[in-house]
Amino acid sequence: MSKDTIRQILKDHGKFTVDVATLSDDADLYEAGMTSHASVNVMLALEDAFDLEFPDRMLKRSVFESISAINAAIEELKG
């Protein structure tokens, strides 16, 4: 469920030049075309969708680098 939601948010806010559906869960989202600016929009959309807030310690590239990394961060925050 959450990875499907993450993919939809990436599709809507990530500004990719490739189809997000074709990316593996471990694909580097920045290499696929996501900019730093787009990652902020993705983060805000994730916070809204999952009703959580990313703490300062998670506001780094590695947390938003892949669908798996985003999913792991969300799982950690949801506890």
Order of alpha helices (4+ residues) and beta strands (2+ residues): alpha-alpha-alpha
